[in-house]
């Protein structure tokens, strides 16, 4: 299975996403919005071909420390199209601040899973490991780079106020399943922070 650990935002955060997407109404034919129930923040990508045995080991390890994890502060910096330096960005994202508590939780999860030394897990930190974000929409394949520039301009003039920070109570072990080339996320287990 394609496995990761994620956080799901509260309703107040989802209302912010809905209000923000209204400001992109004139570009909606060029965007595929992420369904609200799928919106999440990835804390740690575990691997793309994780066995059931590995899943069980990771679940047991995470449960062992349940209730002892740092509760991270989740704060939105801004809405933007793609990451810095991307030539043709395609994802509309909420840039999440790398707060000390969020970094602490993410790094501790990485170390715990790496320590297991399982062959079907990612044991290194990827390039964007600490570039936390929440994807809220994706440019359609048919959208031109000019449309991307239009969407970037809208990002710079958004009127929806940034939501207050939130502190999640749980993290979830998640499976990502591709259905017709589109990822769908399935909640496998909840672990209290």
N, C-alpha and C positions, 0 to 999 in steps of 0.2 A: 504494500500500500504506500501511497504518497502521504507522508505523515508530517505534521507540524504542531507546534504549541501556539495557541492564539488567545487573544482577549476579545471579548465582545462588548461593545459600548452600551450604555444605558439609553433609554428612550429619549432623554433630552438631547443626547448627541445625535441620534437618528433624526430628530426633528430638525436639527441644524443642517444635516445632510440634505433633507427634503427641501428646506428653504433655500439652500445654496443651489441646488440643481434647478430650481425655478428660475434663477438668474441666467441659466444657460438655455432657456426655452427656445430662443431663436436659432440655436444650434442643435436642437434635440435630434434632428434627422441625421446628424453626423456622429451621434454618441450612443453607446449602449450602456445604460446605467446599471450598476451593480444592484441586485435586489437587496432591500434593506436587511433582510434576515441573513444575508451572506456577508455583510460588512463586518470586518474584523481587523485587528492589528496582529501581525505575526511576530511572536517573540523569538521563536527558534524554529528554523526549518530542520527537520530531523533526517529526512532522506526520501528519495523517490521510489525506492523498491524495498521497503521495510517489511520483514517477515512478521508473521503473527507471533513467533517466539520472541523476537526483538521487541515488538510492541508490548508484550506481557512484561518483559524485563524493565522497560522504561516506565510503564505504568506503575509497577511495584515500587520502583525507585522513587518516582515522584510522589506517590501516596505515602511513602515512609516519612517524608518531610512535610506532609500536609499541615497547613496552619502555621508553618514556620517561615514561609517565603515573604520577601519584601512586597508590600502592597505599593505598586508604582503609581506615581502621579502621571496621568495622561493628559497632555496639553497640546492643543492644535496651534501651530505657528501660523500657517497660512494654507490656502488652497493654491495648487500649482499644477501645471501640466508637465509631468515627467520629473526626472532628476537633473541636477546640475551637470552640464556637459553633454547631455544627450542631443544628438543631431536631429532625430525625428521622433520626439516623444509621443507616445500613444495613450498613456494612462493619466487620467485626471485624479490627483491624489490630495489627501490632507497630509501635509508635512507635520509630523509629530515631534515635539521637542524631546531631545535626548536628555531627559532629567536624570539626576543621579540615581533615583530609585528605579527608574526604568532600565538604565544601564546595569545596575546591580542585579536585578532580577534576570535580565537577559544573559549576562555573563555567568551567573551562577548556574542557570539551566544548561548553558553550553558546556561548562566544566563538568557538571554531573553526568551528562550524556557522553561526553568525550571520555570520561574516566571508565565507562563501561567497556570501551574498546571494541564495540560491535562493528562487524565488517560492513553491514548494510546501513550504516548511519553516516552522516556528514561529520567529520571530526576536525574540520578546520573552519575558521571564520571566513566567510566570503567577503567580497569587496564592499558590499552594501550592508554588512551585518548590523551596523549601528545607525543606518539611515532609516529610521522608523517612519512608517507611513500607513495610511489607510486608503486603499483604492476605492473610488466612488463611481468611476465611469471609465469607459475606454472608447477611443476614437474608432469608428468603423473603418474597416479596410478600405472602403471607397472614399474616405475623407482625405482630401489633399493636404499638403503641408501648409497651404494658405489658410485652410480651415483651422489647422493647429495654431497658426498665428492669431487668428480671430479669437480662439478659445483662450489663448494666453492673455490677450488684451482684456477679456472679460474677467479673468482671474485677478488682474491688477486693479479692477474697479468694483469688486464685490462689495455689496452693502450689508450682507448678512453678518451680524456680529459673531465673533469667535465665541464658542461656548466655554463655559467654565470648565476647569480641570475636573477629572473624575478619578476615583480610586477603586479599581475593580476588586471584587471579593473572591473571584475565582479565575483560574485559567483552564483552558480546555485542550485536550488532546484531540486533534482534528485530522480527518482524512480528506484529501482533495481528489475528487474523481472527475475525469474529463468526460463530458457528455456532449457529443457533436462538437468537440473542440473547445467547449466552454467549461471551465472548472466549477464544480459544485462542491460545497463543503459539508461534511457530515460530522456531527459532534459525537465523539466516541466515549469520552470520559471527562468528568469535571474534577478539578483538584482545587481545594480551598487554598488561598494564599496565606 
